[in-house]
Amino acid sequence: MQKTLRQILANTKLSPQNSDHLDFNISGLAFDSRKVEKDFLFFALPGVHVDGNSFIQKAIEKGAKAIVYQGELPQNITPQQYSSVAFIHTDDSRFAMAPVSDAFYDYPSKKLVIFGVTGTEGKSSTVFFTWQLLRFCGYKCGFISTVEYSLGGDALPNPEHQTTPEAPLINEKLYQMIQNGCTHAVIESSSHGLSVKTNRLGSILFDAASFMNVTHEHLEFHGSHEKYKDDKANLFRNLPAHSHRKENGTVTPVGAVNIDDPAANYFAEKAMPVNVVGFSINPNISTKNLPQSPNVNRVLCAKQIEGDETGFNFVIEDCQLAANDGWHIAQSLGCRMNTPGDFNAYNAMAALIMVESLCSRSLKDLVAFLPQIQPVRGRMSKIDAGQPFEVLVDYAHTPSSFNTIFPPLRDRVKGKIISLFGSGGERDTVKRPQQGEIAAKYSDIVILADEDPRGEEPMELLEDIAAGCKNLIRGQNLYLICDRPQAIRKAFSLAKAGDIVLLLGKGHENSIIYKDFTMPYDEIAEAKKALAEMGFSR
């Protein structure tokens, strides 16, 4: 597509230093000089190690016709020297990417009903579940998440593995969805993407927002837990206050909040005056102790959760607040999900709330689709090659996610739990012994293996985790095997009928990162290969 620079900058506060350049066409956007093509606009971004301004000359040589930059231009570059190029100075070139991208791609979020999902854990699954429910309802829709994405067709692997892409990529994907006939889109909304420091989602007009949970994570970026929470809450702050028109009809915004999380009221209040629907899997929640919040008048409660090898059954109690009669159960609906992991009840209810509210479908109708929902690749993915023991692959890599995953498996396992995991190098070290402690509490055997050691010594990293496994004995029920493929084979060799082997930390990822090289790696494929070596395949 093409737009003049004048059209692109019309609704921004930006203007070129050489203002006579406003009427030429821009054919694309890039923030990586290697991807610049003829007549592109190039964003020179500040970097941790290298200043993006040092790539301006390379971008011009490759055909850039406009440059957005901050700070000072390199000494060898002046607007006078490159008189055919528009130079646009701004205080923050990264922040500027959102409004410029929005305008270039013709304001795509104004034309789509947009669902956003934030939280430390559960985002990818909730996005994927919401997308599937929308498709079951007959809508053509797309989604963007860490693991996969869709531009209106089937889900495709996300090669970038970035939860929320930079603003030009987000707006480009939304534009492509519109070109493919989509009316709805679901976006995994990370704290990085919602932060004004990156402004990746700054131009997106969300219509529905889900808050899953918030734990201590990414403090190296946000600086504090409070700031991390505050950045995530931008998704709720930016919901439109009233019903509004989009190209495919009138939309009434809605928020969905996990009331089991201590930050639930914080997020609900940030959505004011938008109505918020709560959801819970706390067995002790009832109409007698539901939240007292001015904009929460409905809560979905998952009760009687019973897990098995292929999924779980549960009942949704639809609790509603009557003006003069307090909380009451309006309806109870039996549900079935064929996705292992009882915690998926959280993800399912968040998806149900958003789709029901924005798509005029009854909760009863939507619940009927739940058995058809497929899990995200690498999120409690079951591998069945005919082996007598159960194999599950999941991305869980934090203490909070361990506390979510292990207890329901412990409740239903008939034999042993054998867990295999590691921890990321050059990342939070405090969590390592915590991971070990939780795994040792629920597992009969723990095997520690490489996850992404990066620049750290792999065995030393695993020793940090092992420090938390105080009740386990080396060589009997605790093994440190750096080589992950060999560690998987060790786990399978110890497994018997009725056991569960839990492979954690890699999930959907396609590599293991070491100091001097990156090894291609697929956890599911490696597990299947190891089972085939044992004679199990189908």
C-alpha positions as CSV (number, residue, x, y, z in Angstrom):
1,M,0.0,0.0,0.0
2,Q,1.0,3.6,-0.3
3,K,0.2,6.9,1.5
4,T,1.6,10.3,1.3
5,L,3.7,11.5,4.2
6,R,1.2,14.3,4.7
7,Q,-1.6,11.7,5.2
8,I,0.4,9.7,7.6
9,L,1.4,12.6,9.8
10,A,-1.9,14.5,9.6
11,N,-3.2,13.3,13.0
12,T,0.1,13.2,14.8
13,K,2.2,16.0,16.2
14,L,5.1,15.1,13.9
15,S,6.3,17.1,11.0
16,P,9.5,17.0,8.9
17,Q,12.3,19.5,9.3
18,N,12.2,20.0,5.5
19,S,8.4,20.5,5.3
20,D,8.2,20.6,1.5
21,H,8.6,16.8,1.5
22,L,5.0,16.0,2.8
23,D,3.5,15.1,-0.5
24,F,5.5,12.1,-1.7
25,N,4.4,8.5,-1.2
26,I,5.6,6.2,1.5
27,S,5.3,2.5,0.6
28,G,6.3,0.8,3.8
29,L,7.6,1.1,7.4
30,A,10.6,-0.4,9.0
31,F,12.5,-0.1,12.3
32,D,15.3,-2.5,11.2
33,S,17.5,-1.0,8.5
34,R,18.0,-4.5,7.0
35,K,14.3,-4.5,6.1
36,V,14.1,-1.1,4.4
37,E,13.0,-1.0,0.8
38,K,12.4,1.8,-1.7
39,D,10.3,4.7,-0.5
40,F,10.1,3.3,3.1
41,L,9.8,5.3,6.3
42,F,12.5,4.3,8.7
43,F,12.3,4.6,12.5
44,A,15.7,5.0,14.1
45,L,15.3,3.5,17.6
46,P,17.5,3.9,20.6
47,G,19.1,0.6,21.6
48,V,20.8,-0.9,24.6
49,H,24.1,-1.3,22.8
50,V,23.8,0.5,19.5
51,D,22.0,3.8,18.7
52,G,19.6,3.4,15.9
53,N,20.7,6.7,14.4
54,S,23.9,5.0,13.3
55,F,21.8,3.0,10.8
56,I,20.1,6.0,9.2
57,Q,22.7,6.3,6.3
58,K,22.2,2.6,5.6
59,A,18.4,3.0,5.5
60,I,18.7,5.9,3.1
61,E,21.1,4.0,0.8
62,K,18.4,1.2,0.7
63,G,15.7,3.7,-0.4
64,A,14.2,5.2,2.7
65,K,12.4,8.5,1.9
66,A,11.6,9.5,5.5
67,I,13.4,9.1,8.8
68,V,11.9,9.4,12.3
69,Y,14.7,9.8,14.9
70,Q,15.4,11.2,18.3
71,G,18.5,12.8,19.7
72,E,21.2,14.1,17.4
73,L,21.9,13.0,13.9
74,P,25.3,11.5,13.2
75,Q,27.9,14.1,12.1
76,N,28.1,12.8,8.6
77,I,24.3,13.2,8.0
78,T,22.4,16.5,7.5
79,P,18.9,17.2,6.1
80,Q,20.6,19.5,3.6
81,Q,23.0,16.7,2.4
82,Y,20.0,14.3,1.8
83,S,17.6,16.9,0.4
84,S,15.2,14.2,-1.1
85,V,14.7,12.6,2.4
86,A,12.2,13.9,5.0
87,F,13.8,14.1,8.5
88,I,11.3,14.0,11.3
89,H,12.7,14.7,14.8
90,T,10.8,13.5,17.9
91,D,11.4,13.2,21.6
92,D,10.8,9.4,21.4
93,S,11.0,7.6,18.1
94,R,9.7,4.3,19.6
95,F,6.6,6.0,21.0
96,A,6.0,7.6,17.6
97,M,5.8,4.2,15.9
98,A,2.2,3.7,17.2
99,P,0.4,6.7,15.7
100,V,2.4,6.6,12.5
101,S,1.8,2.9,12.0
102,D,-1.9,3.4,12.8
103,A,-2.3,6.1,10.2
104,F,-0.2,4.3,7.5
105,Y,-2.4,1.2,7.8
106,D,-5.6,3.3,7.8
107,Y,-6.5,2.9,11.4
108,P,-7.3,-0.8,11.4
109,S,-8.5,-1.2,15.0
110,K,-11.3,1.2,14.2
111,K,-12.6,-1.4,11.8
112,L,-12.3,-4.5,13.9
113,V,-13.8,-5.6,17.2
114,I,-10.7,-6.0,19.3
115,F,-10.2,-8.4,22.3
116,G,-7.2,-7.9,24.5
117,V,-5.8,-10.4,27.1
118,T,-3.2,-9.5,29.7
119,G,-1.7,-11.4,32.7
120,T,1.5,-13.0,33.8
121,E,0.2,-16.5,32.8
122,G,-2.7,-17.8,30.7
123,K,-2.6,-15.1,28.0
124,S,-1.8,-17.3,25.0
125,S,-4.4,-20.0,25.9
126,T,-7.1,-17.4,26.5
127,V,-6.4,-15.7,23.2
128,F,-6.5,-19.0,21.4
129,F,-9.7,-20.1,23.1
130,T,-11.4,-16.7,22.3
131,W,-10.3,-17.0,18.7
132,Q,-11.8,-20.5,18.5
133,L,-15.1,-19.5,20.1
134,L,-15.4,-16.6,17.6
135,R,-14.9,-19.0,14.7
136,F,-17.4,-21.5,16.1
137,C,-19.9,-18.6,16.2
138,G,-19.3,-18.0,12.5
139,Y,-17.1,-14.9,12.7
140,K,-14.0,-14.5,10.5
141,C,-11.3,-13.4,12.8
142,G,-7.6,-13.3,13.5
143,F,-5.3,-13.3,16.5
144,I,-1.8,-12.5,17.5
145,S,0.0,-14.3,20.3
146,T,3.4,-15.6,21.5
147,V,2.9,-19.1,20.0
148,E,0.8,-18.6,16.9
149,Y,-1.1,-16.1,14.9
150,S,-3.9,-16.0,12.3
151,L,-4.7,-13.4,9.7
152,G,-8.1,-14.9,9.1
153,G,-7.2,-18.5,8.2
154,D,-5.8,-21.3,10.2
155,A,-3.3,-20.7,13.0
156,L,0.3,-20.4,12.0
157,P,3.5,-20.7,14.1
158,N,4.8,-17.3,15.3
159,P,8.4,-17.1,14.0
160,E,9.2,-14.1,16.2
161,H,8.2,-15.6,19.6
162,Q,7.5,-12.0,20.7
163,T,4.3,-11.8,22.7
164,T,3.3,-8.4,21.5
165,P,5.1,-7.2,18.4
166,E,6.2,-3.7,17.7
167,A,3.5,-1.2,16.6
168,P,4.2,-1.4,12.9
169,L,3.9,-5.2,12.9
170,I,0.7,-5.1,15.0
171,N,-1.0,-2.6,12.7
172,E,0.2,-4.4,9.6
173,K,-1.3,-7.7,10.8
174,L,-4.6,-6.0,11.7
175,Y,-4.7,-4.4,8.3
176,Q,-4.1,-7.8,6.6
177,M,-6.9,-9.3,8.7
178,I,-9.2,-6.7,7.3
179,Q,-8.1,-7.4,3.8
180,N,-8.9,-11.0,4.4
181,G,-12.4,-10.2,5.5
182,C,-12.0,-10.4,9.3
183,T,-14.4,-8.6,11.6
184,H,-12.8,-9.5,14.9
185,A,-9.3,-9.8,16.3
186,V,-7.7,-11.1,19.5
187,I,-4.4,-9.7,20.8
188,E,-2.2,-11.1,23.5
189,S,-1.3,-7.9,25.4
190,S,1.9,-8.1,27.3
191,S,3.1,-5.7,30.0
192,H,5.9,-4.6,27.6
193,G,3.4,-4.0,24.9
194,L,1.1,-2.0,27.2
195,S,3.8,0.1,28.6
196,V,4.2,3.7,27.4
197,K,7.9,3.0,27.2
198,T,7.3,0.9,24.1
199,N,3.8,2.1,23.1
200,R,3.3,-1.0,21.0
201,L,-0.4,-1.0,21.7
202,G,-0.8,2.7,22.1
203,S,-3.0,3.1,19.0
204,I,-5.1,0.0,19.4
205,L,-8.8,0.6,20.2
206,F,-9.7,-2.3,22.4
207,D,-13.4,-3.3,23.0
208,A,-12.9,-6.1,25.5
209,A,-10.2,-6.8,28.1
210,S,-9.3,-9.8,30.2
211,F,-7.1,-9.8,33.2
212,M,-5.8,-13.3,34.1
213,N,-3.3,-12.7,37.0
214,V,-0.2,-10.8,38.0
215,T,2.9,-12.3,39.7
216,H,6.4,-11.0,40.1
217,E,7.8,-11.1,36.6
218,H,9.7,-8.8,34.2
219,L,10.9,-6.5,37.0
220,E,14.1,-5.9,35.0
221,F,11.9,-3.9,32.6
222,H,9.3,-2.3,34.8
223,G,11.4,-1.6,37.9
224,S,8.8,-2.6,40.5
225,H,5.8,-4.9,40.9
226,E,3.6,-1.9,41.2
227,K,4.8,-0.5,37.9
228,Y,4.4,-3.9,36.3
229,K,0.8,-4.0,37.5
230,D,0.2,-0.4,36.5
231,D,1.4,-1.0,32.9
232,K,-0.8,-4.0,32.5
233,A,-3.8,-2.0,33.7
234,N,-3.5,0.3,30.7
235,L,-5.5,-2.3,28.8
236,F,-8.4,-1.6,31.1
237,R,-7.9,2.2,31.4
238,N,-8.1,2.5,27.6
239,L,-11.5,0.7,27.2
240,P,-14.0,3.2,25.8
241,A,-16.4,4.5,28.4
242,H,-19.6,3.9,26.4
243,S,-21.1,1.9,23.6
244,H,-19.6,3.0,20.3
245,R,-19.7,2.3,16.6
246,K,-17.3,0.2,14.7
247,E,-17.6,-0.7,11.0
248,N,-19.5,-3.9,11.8
249,G,-21.9,-2.5,14.4
250,T,-22.3,-1.0,17.8
251,V,-20.1,-2.4,20.5
252,T,-20.5,-2.2,24.3
253,P,-17.1,-2.6,26.0
254,V,-16.6,-5.2,28.7
255,G,-13.9,-6.3,31.1
256,A,-13.2,-9.8,32.5
257,V,-11.3,-10.1,35.7
258,N,-10.0,-13.1,37.6
259,I,-11.3,-12.4,41.1
260,D,-9.1,-15.1,42.6
261,D,-6.1,-12.8,42.1
262,P,-5.3,-10.2,44.8
263,A,-5.1,-7.5,42.1
264,A,-8.7,-8.1,40.8
265,N,-10.2,-5.0,42.3
266,Y,-7.3,-2.9,41.1
267,F,-8.0,-3.9,37.5
268,A,-11.8,-3.7,37.8
269,E,-11.5,-0.2,39.1
270,K,-9.2,0.9,36.2
271,A,-12.0,-0.1,33.8
272,M,-14.6,2.3,35.4
273,P,-17.3,3.0,34.3
274,V,-17.2,-0.1,32.0
275,N,-19.0,-3.2,33.3
276,V,-16.7,-5.9,34.5
277,V,-17.6,-9.6,34.8
278,G,-15.6,-11.7,37.3
279,F,-14.5,-15.3,37.1
280,S,-13.3,-17.7,39.7
281,I,-12.4,-21.4,40.3
282,N,-12.1,-20.9,44.1
283,P,-14.3,-23.7,45.6
284,N,-15.0,-21.5,48.6
285,I,-16.5,-18.7,46.5
286,S,-20.3,-18.4,46.8
287,T,-23.0,-15.8,46.5
288,K,-22.2,-14.9,50.2
289,N,-18.7,-13.7,49.6
290,L,-18.6,-12.3,46.0
291,P,-16.9,-8.9,45.5
292,Q,-18.4,-5.6,46.4
293,S,-17.3,-3.5,43.4
294,P,-19.4,-0.8,41.8
295,N,-18.8,-2.1,38.2
296,V,-18.8,-5.9,39.0
297,N,-22.4,-7.2,38.9
298,R,-21.7,-10.7,37.6
299,V,-19.3,-13.5,38.3
300,L,-18.8,-16.9,36.6
301,C,-17.7,-19.5,39.2
302,A,-16.3,-22.9,38.1
303,K,-17.4,-25.6,40.5
304,Q,-17.1,-29.4,40.8
305,I,-13.9,-29.5,38.7
306,E,-13.0,-33.1,38.0
307,G,-9.9,-33.8,35.9
308,D,-8.9,-36.8,33.9
309,E,-6.2,-37.8,31.4
310,T,-7.9,-36.0,28.4
311,G,-9.5,-32.9,30.1
312,F,-11.9,-32.1,32.8
313,N,-15.6,-31.6,33.7
314,F,-17.0,-28.7,35.7
315,V,-20.0,-26.6,36.3
316,I,-20.3,-22.9,35.7
317,E,-22.5,-21.1,38.3
318,D,-23.6,-17.8,36.7
319,C,-23.9,-15.5,39.7
320,Q,-25.6,-12.1,39.1
321,L,-26.3,-9.1,41.4
322,A,-29.9,-8.0,41.6
323,A,-30.6,-4.4,42.7
324,N,-32.7,-5.3,45.7
325,D,-32.0,-9.0,46.2
326,G,-28.2,-9.3,46.4
327,W,-26.2,-12.1,44.6
328,H,-28.0,-15.1,43.2
329,I,-27.3,-18.0,40.9
330,A,-29.0,-17.2,37.6
331,Q,-28.1,-20.5,35.9
332,S,-25.8,-23.5,36.3
333,L,-24.3,-25.0,33.2
334,G,-22.4,-28.3,32.9
335,C,-19.2,-28.0,30.9
336,R,-16.5,-30.3,29.4
337,M,-13.1,-29.3,28.1
338,N,-10.8,-31.8,26.3
339,T,-7.7,-29.8,27.2
340,P,-5.6,-31.2,30.1
341,G,-5.1,-28.8,33.1
342,D,-7.9,-27.7,35.4
343,F,-6.6,-24.2,35.3
344,N,-7.9,-23.9,31.8
345,A,-11.3,-23.2,33.4
346,Y,-9.9,-19.7,34.0
347,N,-8.9,-19.3,30.4
348,A,-12.2,-20.7,29.1
349,M,-14.4,-18.4,31.4
350,A,-12.4,-15.3,30.3
351,A,-13.0,-16.2,26.7
352,L,-16.7,-17.0,27.3
353,I,-17.3,-13.6,29.0
354,M,-15.8,-11.6,26.2
355,V,-17.4,-13.5,23.3
356,E,-20.8,-13.6,25.0
357,S,-20.7,-9.8,25.8
358,L,-19.6,-8.6,22.3
359,C,-21.1,-11.2,20.0
360,S,-24.8,-11.5,21.2
361,R,-24.5,-15.2,21.9
362,S,-25.9,-16.8,25.1
363,L,-23.6,-18.4,27.6
364,K,-25.4,-21.7,27.2
365,D,-24.8,-21.7,23.4
366,L,-21.1,-20.9,23.9
367,V,-20.6,-23.6,26.6
368,A,-21.7,-26.2,24.0
369,F,-18.5,-25.3,22.0
370,L,-16.1,-25.9,24.8
371,P,-15.5,-29.7,24.1
372,Q,-14.3,-28.7,20.6
373,I,-11.6,-26.2,21.8
374,Q,-8.0,-27.3,21.2
375,P,-5.1,-26.4,23.4
376,V,-2.3,-24.1,22.4
377,R,0.8,-26.1,21.2
378,G,3.1,-26.5,24.1
379,R,0.5,-25.7,26.7
380,M,-0.4,-28.9,28.5
381,S,0.0,-30.7,25.2
382,K,-0.5,-34.4,25.6
383,I,1.7,-36.8,23.6
384,D,0.2,-40.2,23.1
385,A,2.3,-42.7,21.1
386,G,0.7,-45.7,22.8
387,Q,3.1,-45.6,25.8
388,P,1.6,-46.8,29.2
389,F,2.5,-43.6,30.9
390,E,1.2,-40.0,30.3
391,V,3.4,-37.4,28.7
392,L,2.5,-33.7,29.0
393,V,4.5,-30.7,27.5
394,D,4.0,-27.3,29.0
395,Y,5.6,-23.9,28.9
396,A,5.4,-23.4,32.7
397,H,8.7,-21.8,34.0
398,T,7.8,-19.7,37.0
399,P,7.0,-20.7,40.6
400,S,3.4,-19.4,40.3
401,S,2.9,-21.5,37.1
402,F,4.3,-24.5,38.9
403,N,1.9,-24.0,41.8
404,T,-1.0,-23.9,39.2
405,I,0.0,-27.0,37.2
406,F,1.2,-29.5,39.8
407,P,-1.7,-29.8,42.4
408,P,-4.4,-31.1,40.0
409,L,-2.0,-33.6,38.5
410,R,-1.0,-34.8,42.0
411,D,-4.7,-35.3,42.8
412,R,-5.4,-37.5,39.8
413,V,-2.1,-39.4,39.2
414,K,-2.3,-43.1,39.8
415,G,1.5,-43.7,39.9
416,K,4.4,-41.3,40.1
417,I,4.9,-37.7,38.8
418,I,8.3,-37.3,37.0
419,S,9.0,-33.7,36.3
420,L,11.7,-32.4,34.0
421,F,12.6,-28.7,33.7
422,G,15.4,-26.1,33.9
423,S,15.6,-22.3,34.2
424,G,16.6,-19.5,31.9
425,G,20.2,-18.2,32.2
426,E,20.9,-14.5,32.7
427,R,17.4,-14.1,34.2
428,D,15.9,-14.1,37.6
429,T,18.0,-16.3,39.9
430,V,15.7,-16.0,43.0
431,K,13.1,-18.2,41.4
432,R,15.4,-21.2,40.8
433,P,15.4,-22.8,44.2
434,Q,11.7,-21.9,44.4
435,Q,11.1,-23.9,41.3
436,G,13.0,-26.8,42.8
437,E,11.1,-26.6,46.1
438,I,7.7,-26.7,44.4
439,A,8.6,-29.5,42.0
440,A,10.0,-31.6,44.8
441,K,6.9,-31.1,46.9
442,Y,4.6,-32.5,44.2
443,S,6.9,-34.8,42.2
444,D,8.3,-38.3,43.0
445,I,11.2,-37.8,40.7
446,V,12.8,-34.5,39.5
447,I,15.1,-34.3,36.5
448,L,16.9,-31.0,35.9
449,A,17.9,-30.2,32.3
450,D,19.0,-27.2,30.1
451,E,16.3,-24.7,29.3
452,D,18.2,-21.7,27.9
453,P,21.5,-21.4,29.8
454,R,22.6,-18.5,27.7
455,G,26.0,-17.3,29.0
456,E,25.8,-19.2,32.3
457,E,27.5,-22.5,33.1
458,P,24.7,-25.0,32.6
459,M,25.5,-27.3,35.5
460,E,25.9,-24.4,38.0
461,L,22.5,-23.1,36.9
462,L,20.9,-26.5,37.6
463,E,22.7,-26.6,41.0
464,D,20.8,-23.4,41.9
465,I,17.5,-25.2,41.2
466,A,18.6,-28.4,43.0
467,A,19.2,-26.3,46.2
468,G,15.5,-26.1,46.6
469,C,15.0,-29.9,46.3
470,K,15.9,-30.6,49.9
471,N,13.9,-33.7,50.3
472,L,15.2,-35.5,47.2
473,I,18.3,-37.7,46.9
474,R,20.8,-37.4,44.0
475,G,20.8,-40.5,41.9
476,Q,17.6,-41.9,43.4
477,N,14.9,-39.3,42.7
478,L,16.9,-36.2,41.7
479,Y,19.0,-36.1,38.5
480,L,20.9,-33.3,36.9
481,I,21.4,-34.0,33.2
482,C,22.2,-30.9,31.2
483,D,21.6,-32.5,27.8
484,R,17.9,-32.1,27.5
485,P,17.2,-34.8,24.9
486,Q,19.1,-37.3,27.1
487,A,17.2,-36.0,30.2
488,I,14.0,-36.8,28.4
489,R,15.1,-40.3,27.7
490,K,16.1,-40.8,31.3
491,A,12.6,-39.6,32.4
492,F,10.9,-42.1,30.0
493,S,13.2,-44.9,31.2
494,L,12.0,-44.4,34.8
495,A,8.3,-44.1,33.9
496,K,5.9,-47.0,34.5
497,A,2.2,-47.5,33.8
498,G,0.0,-44.9,35.5
499,D,2.9,-42.4,35.8
500,I,2.8,-38.8,34.5
501,V,6.0,-37.4,32.8
502,L,5.8,-33.6,32.8
503,L,8.2,-31.7,30.5
504,L,8.2,-28.1,31.5
505,G,9.8,-24.8,30.4
506,K,10.2,-25.1,26.6
507,G,6.6,-25.7,25.4
508,H,6.3,-24.2,21.9
509,E,9.9,-22.8,21.7
510,N,12.1,-23.9,18.8
511,S,15.6,-23.6,20.3
512,I,17.9,-23.9,23.3
513,I,20.2,-20.9,23.7
514,Y,23.7,-21.5,24.9
515,K,26.6,-19.0,25.3
516,D,28.2,-19.6,21.9
517,F,25.4,-21.1,19.8
518,T,21.7,-21.7,19.6
519,M,20.6,-25.3,19.2
520,P,17.4,-26.0,17.1
521,Y,15.0,-27.8,19.4
522,D,11.4,-28.9,19.5
523,E,10.2,-30.4,22.8
524,I,7.2,-32.2,21.3
525,A,9.2,-33.7,18.4
526,E,12.0,-34.7,20.7
527,A,9.6,-36.5,23.1
528,K,8.0,-38.3,20.2
529,K,11.4,-39.3,18.9
530,A,12.4,-40.7,22.3
531,L,9.1,-42.7,22.6
532,A,9.7,-44.1,19.1
533,E,13.1,-45.3,20.1
534,M,11.3,-47.2,22.9
535,G,9.0,-48.8,20.3
536,F,6.0,-46.4,20.8
537,S,4.6,-44.6,17.8
538,R,1.3,-44.0,16.2
